[in-house]
Amino acid sequence: MYYPVYRPRRLRRTEALRGMVRETELNARDFIYPLFAVPGSGVRKEVGAMPGVHQLSQDELVREAAAAHAVGVPAVILFGIPEHKDETGSEASRPDGVVQRAIEALKRELPSLVVITDVCLCEYTSHGHCGVIEGGDVANDPTVKLLAAEALSHARAGADMVAPSDMMDGRVGAIRRALDEHGFAQVPVMAYAAKYASAFYGPFREAAESTPQFGDRRTYQMDPANAIEALREVRLDIEEGADIVMVKPALSYLDIISDVKTEFDLPVAAYNVSGEYAMVKAAAANGWVDGERLMLEILTSIKRAGADLILTYHAKEAAALLRARGA
């Protein structure tokens, strides 16, 4: 029998050899940990569809962030669930709002932690949509003004970075101008640049209490069938001043992550979203898969596709596992 001179299996024989030629290395530094802030104290309410994920009051949120930071996670991204909601999401930009107070607490207790804030209105509006409703749909330009005010309030509270996730046209430019004009030129913008109208967001809407009360978000989030449009969206956000661009979701959009990384020279983030997390946890709980192995395989695939940063609910667990393995 003829064998080729080169036998690929030679370099797969031991873990040491596999590690020496490994092309993609997953590290805790890659992760951004999403956290859900709620009013009160001593609140740690688990999200039913997302085992291990909780709504957290300020004290519990600091404790959770500290635990993640201790195993090497460098950053968190905050989502807020206010006590009161209204048609325009007015709580989103209050100086004493739930996210603003969480930012202050995190920067006071964990100064080396990078605190990023999600900038959107869906958690704050009574109708669950990402902006002001006019004629049965989200009105773009009035919403952009509110988003700029929200981002500015986060910067004033001490946020290290803001991340608009609403998918309104022109919001990155408006936020960049608002920050620059008020002395926050140093605060970067991580734009949810290619955010798709995905069924994978279901568990998040339970966590953030942001399910739309009518219709859906397909008039502002992207059609899952479109790839070229994603590059147009990313280009627009870069032209408006984005410092980091994001693809969301991650797992079903690895091709988009790869295309964006190839096309542009900015850091690329990808959001390993709630539905992706929930599927792993559900399958592992039923004994169908090795949960830890599947978690790391998925995260590695996202990085291999081109993501420099991964927003993931697995962040603390994955970082601890990688540390235990000496990665």
C-alpha positions as CSV (number, residue, x, y, z in Angstrom):
1,M,0.0,0.0,0.0
2,Y,1.3,3.5,-0.9
3,Y,1.5,6.1,1.8
4,P,2.3,9.8,1.2
5,V,5.5,11.2,2.5
6,Y,3.4,13.7,4.6
7,R,1.2,12.0,7.1
8,P,-1.0,14.7,8.9
9,R,-1.7,12.3,11.8
10,R,2.0,12.5,12.9
11,L,1.3,15.9,14.5
12,R,-2.0,14.7,16.1
13,R,-0.4,11.9,18.1
14,T,-0.2,13.6,21.5
15,E,-1.8,16.6,23.2
16,A,1.7,18.3,23.4
17,L,2.1,17.9,19.6
18,R,-1.4,19.1,18.9
19,G,-0.9,22.1,21.1
20,M,2.4,23.0,19.3
21,V,0.7,23.3,15.9
22,R,-2.7,24.6,17.1
23,E,-3.7,27.5,14.8
24,T,-6.4,29.1,16.9
25,E,-5.8,29.7,20.6
26,L,-8.8,30.6,22.8
27,N,-8.0,32.8,25.8
28,A,-10.0,34.5,28.6
29,R,-8.8,37.8,27.2
30,D,-11.1,37.2,24.2
31,F,-14.3,37.3,26.3
32,I,-16.8,40.0,27.2
33,Y,-19.3,38.9,29.9
34,P,-22.9,40.2,29.5
35,L,-24.6,41.1,32.8
36,F,-28.2,42.1,33.5
37,A,-28.7,44.9,36.1
38,V,-31.9,45.4,38.1
39,P,-32.9,47.7,40.9
40,G,-32.7,46.7,44.6
41,S,-30.2,44.8,46.7
42,G,-29.6,41.1,47.3
43,V,-31.3,40.2,44.0
44,R,-30.0,37.2,42.1
45,K,-32.9,35.9,40.0
46,E,-32.0,33.1,37.6
47,V,-33.3,33.4,34.0
48,G,-35.4,30.3,33.3
49,A,-34.2,29.7,29.7
50,M,-30.5,30.5,30.6
51,P,-29.3,28.3,33.5
52,G,-26.4,30.1,35.3
53,V,-27.5,33.6,34.0
54,H,-29.2,35.9,36.5
55,Q,-30.8,39.3,36.8
56,L,-28.5,41.0,39.4
57,S,-28.9,43.9,41.7
58,Q,-25.9,46.2,42.0
59,D,-24.3,44.4,44.9
60,E,-24.7,41.0,43.3
61,L,-23.6,42.4,39.9
62,V,-20.3,43.6,41.4
63,R,-19.8,40.2,43.0
64,E,-20.4,38.4,39.7
65,A,-18.2,40.7,37.7
66,A,-15.4,40.3,40.3
67,A,-15.6,36.5,40.0
68,A,-15.3,36.7,36.3
69,H,-12.5,39.2,36.4
70,A,-10.6,37.0,38.9
71,V,-10.4,34.2,36.3
72,G,-9.2,36.5,33.6
73,V,-12.3,38.0,31.9
74,P,-11.3,41.6,31.1
75,A,-14.7,43.2,30.4
76,V,-18.4,43.1,31.0
77,I,-21.3,44.6,29.0
78,L,-24.3,45.8,30.9
79,F,-28.0,45.6,30.1
80,G,-30.5,47.4,32.4
81,I,-34.0,46.4,33.4
82,P,-35.6,49.5,35.0
83,E,-38.3,49.7,37.6
84,H,-40.6,51.7,35.3
85,K,-41.0,51.6,31.6
86,D,-42.7,54.1,29.2
87,E,-43.3,54.8,25.6
88,T,-40.0,56.5,25.0
89,G,-37.7,54.6,27.4
90,S,-37.0,57.7,29.4
91,E,-35.3,55.7,32.2
92,A,-32.5,54.8,29.8
93,S,-30.7,58.2,30.1
94,R,-31.3,59.0,33.8
95,P,-28.2,59.8,35.7
96,D,-29.4,57.6,38.5
97,G,-30.6,54.8,36.3
98,V,-30.0,51.2,36.9
99,V,-27.1,50.9,34.4
100,Q,-25.6,54.3,35.4
101,R,-25.4,53.3,39.1
102,A,-24.0,49.8,38.1
103,I,-21.3,51.5,36.1
104,E,-20.3,53.7,39.1
105,A,-20.2,50.7,41.4
106,L,-18.1,48.6,39.1
107,K,-15.6,51.3,38.4
108,R,-15.3,52.0,42.1
109,E,-14.9,48.4,43.2
110,L,-13.1,47.0,40.1
111,P,-11.2,49.8,38.5
112,S,-9.2,47.5,36.1
113,L,-12.4,45.9,34.7
114,V,-13.5,47.3,31.3
115,V,-17.1,48.3,31.6
116,I,-19.1,48.4,28.3
117,T,-22.7,49.4,28.1
118,D,-25.4,48.3,25.7
119,V,-27.1,51.3,24.2
120,C,-30.6,50.5,23.2
121,L,-34.2,51.3,24.4
122,C,-35.9,47.9,24.2
123,E,-35.4,47.1,27.9
124,Y,-36.8,50.5,28.8
125,T,-39.9,50.9,26.6
126,S,-43.3,49.7,27.6
127,H,-43.8,48.3,24.0
128,G,-40.5,46.4,23.9
129,H,-39.2,47.9,20.7
130,C,-35.9,49.6,20.3
131,G,-37.1,53.2,19.8
132,V,-40.0,55.7,19.5
133,I,-43.1,54.3,17.8
134,E,-44.7,56.4,15.1
135,G,-47.3,55.0,12.7
136,G,-46.9,51.5,14.1
137,D,-43.1,51.3,13.5
138,V,-39.9,52.6,15.1
139,A,-39.1,56.1,14.0
140,N,-35.5,56.3,13.1
141,D,-34.4,59.9,13.7
142,P,-36.2,60.6,17.0
143,T,-34.8,57.3,18.3
144,V,-31.3,58.3,17.3
145,K,-31.5,61.4,19.5
146,L,-32.5,59.4,22.5
147,L,-29.8,56.8,21.9
148,A,-27.2,59.6,21.8
149,A,-28.5,60.9,25.2
150,E,-28.4,57.4,26.6
151,A,-24.8,56.8,25.5
152,L,-23.7,60.2,26.9
153,S,-25.3,59.4,30.3
154,H,-23.3,56.1,30.3
155,A,-20.1,58.0,29.6
156,R,-20.8,60.5,32.3
157,A,-21.3,57.6,34.8
158,G,-17.8,56.3,33.9
159,A,-18.4,53.7,31.1
160,D,-15.2,52.7,29.3
161,M,-17.0,52.0,26.0
162,V,-20.5,52.2,24.6
163,A,-22.2,49.7,22.3
164,P,-25.3,50.7,20.3
165,S,-27.3,47.7,19.4
166,D,-30.5,49.2,18.1
167,M,-29.7,49.1,14.3
168,M,-31.1,52.6,13.6
169,D,-29.5,54.3,10.6
170,G,-27.0,57.0,11.6
171,R,-26.8,56.2,15.3
172,V,-23.1,55.6,15.5
173,G,-22.4,59.1,14.0
174,A,-24.8,60.7,16.4
175,I,-23.4,59.0,19.4
176,R,-19.8,59.8,18.3
177,R,-20.7,63.5,18.0
178,A,-22.5,63.6,21.3
179,L,-19.5,62.1,23.1
180,D,-17.0,64.3,21.4
181,E,-18.9,67.5,22.0
182,H,-19.2,66.8,25.7
183,G,-15.6,65.9,26.5
184,F,-15.7,62.1,26.0
185,A,-13.7,61.8,22.8
186,Q,-11.7,59.0,24.5
187,V,-14.7,56.7,24.9
188,P,-14.8,54.2,22.0
189,V,-17.9,52.9,20.3
190,M,-18.4,49.2,19.7
191,A,-21.2,49.1,17.0
192,Y,-23.5,46.2,16.7
193,A,-22.9,46.7,13.0
194,A,-24.4,43.6,11.5
195,K,-27.2,42.5,13.8
196,Y,-29.7,40.1,12.3
197,A,-33.4,39.6,13.1
198,S,-32.8,36.2,14.6
199,A,-34.8,33.5,16.4
200,F,-31.7,33.0,18.6
201,Y,-32.6,36.0,20.8
202,G,-35.6,34.4,22.5
203,P,-34.0,33.7,25.9
204,F,-32.4,37.2,26.0
205,R,-35.8,38.7,25.9
206,E,-36.8,36.9,29.0
207,A,-33.6,38.0,30.7
208,A,-33.9,41.6,29.6
209,E,-37.8,41.7,29.8
210,S,-37.8,43.2,26.3
211,T,-40.1,41.1,24.2
212,P,-41.9,43.3,21.6
213,Q,-45.6,43.8,22.5
214,F,-46.6,43.8,18.9
215,G,-44.9,42.9,15.6
216,D,-41.2,42.1,15.4
217,R,-37.9,43.8,14.7
218,R,-37.5,42.9,11.1
219,T,-37.9,46.5,9.9
220,Y,-34.6,47.5,11.6
221,Q,-32.6,44.3,12.2
222,M,-31.1,42.6,9.2
223,D,-32.6,39.8,7.1
224,P,-30.7,36.5,7.9
225,A,-30.4,35.8,4.2
226,N,-28.2,38.8,3.4
227,A,-24.4,38.8,3.5
228,I,-23.4,41.7,1.2
229,E,-25.7,44.0,3.1
230,A,-23.8,43.2,6.2
231,L,-20.6,44.6,4.7
232,R,-22.5,47.8,3.7
233,E,-23.8,48.2,7.3
234,V,-20.3,47.6,8.7
235,R,-18.8,50.1,6.3
236,L,-21.3,52.8,7.2
237,D,-20.6,52.3,11.0
238,I,-16.9,52.6,10.4
239,E,-17.4,55.8,8.4
240,E,-19.5,57.2,11.2
241,G,-16.7,56.6,13.8
242,A,-17.1,53.0,15.1
243,D,-13.9,51.7,16.8
244,I,-15.0,48.1,17.0
245,V,-17.7,46.4,14.8
246,M,-19.8,43.5,15.9
247,V,-21.6,40.6,14.2
248,K,-24.7,39.2,16.0
249,P,-25.5,36.3,16.3
250,A,-22.2,34.4,16.0
251,L,-22.7,30.7,15.5
252,S,-25.0,30.8,12.4
253,Y,-23.1,33.8,11.0
254,L,-19.5,32.6,11.0
255,D,-19.3,33.4,7.3
256,I,-20.3,37.0,8.1
257,I,-17.6,37.3,10.8
258,S,-15.0,36.0,8.3
259,D,-16.1,38.3,5.6
260,V,-16.0,41.3,7.9
261,K,-12.6,40.4,9.2
262,T,-11.3,40.0,5.7
263,E,-12.8,43.2,4.4
264,F,-12.0,45.6,7.2
265,D,-9.0,46.4,9.4
266,L,-10.9,47.2,12.7
267,P,-11.3,44.8,15.6
268,V,-14.2,42.5,15.1
269,A,-16.5,41.4,17.9
270,A,-19.1,38.6,17.7
271,Y,-22.0,37.9,20.1
272,N,-22.5,34.3,21.1
273,V,-26.1,35.0,21.9
274,S,-28.7,33.6,24.4
275,G,-30.2,31.0,22.1
276,E,-26.8,29.6,21.3
277,Y,-26.0,29.4,25.0
278,A,-29.3,27.9,26.0
279,M,-29.0,25.1,23.4
280,V,-25.7,24.0,24.8
281,K,-27.0,24.1,28.4
282,A,-30.2,22.2,27.5
283,A,-28.4,19.5,25.5
284,A,-25.8,19.1,28.3
285,A,-28.5,18.8,31.0
286,N,-30.1,16.0,29.0
287,G,-26.8,14.2,28.7
288,W,-26.8,14.5,24.9
289,V,-23.5,16.3,24.6
290,D,-20.4,17.0,26.7
291,G,-21.3,20.6,27.6
292,E,-17.8,21.9,28.5
293,R,-16.3,20.4,25.3
294,L,-19.1,21.8,23.1
295,M,-18.8,25.2,24.7
296,L,-15.1,25.5,24.0
297,E,-15.6,24.1,20.5
298,I,-18.2,26.8,19.7
299,L,-16.1,29.6,21.1
300,T,-13.0,28.4,19.2
301,S,-15.0,28.3,16.0
302,I,-16.1,31.9,16.5
303,K,-12.5,33.0,17.1
304,R,-11.3,30.9,14.1
305,A,-13.8,32.7,11.9
306,G,-12.1,36.0,12.7
307,A,-13.6,37.4,15.9
308,D,-11.1,39.3,18.1
309,L,-13.6,39.6,20.9
310,I,-16.5,37.3,21.9
311,L,-19.5,38.4,23.9
312,T,-20.6,35.3,25.6
313,Y,-22.6,34.1,28.7
314,H,-20.1,31.3,28.9
315,A,-17.3,33.8,29.7
316,K,-16.8,33.1,33.4
317,E,-17.2,29.3,33.0
318,A,-15.0,29.1,29.9
319,A,-12.3,31.3,31.4
320,A,-12.2,29.2,34.6
321,L,-11.9,26.0,32.5
322,L,-9.2,27.5,30.3
323,R,-7.3,28.6,33.4
324,A,-7.6,25.1,35.0
325,R,-6.1,23.6,31.8
326,G,-3.3,26.1,31.8
327,A,-4.5,27.9,28.6
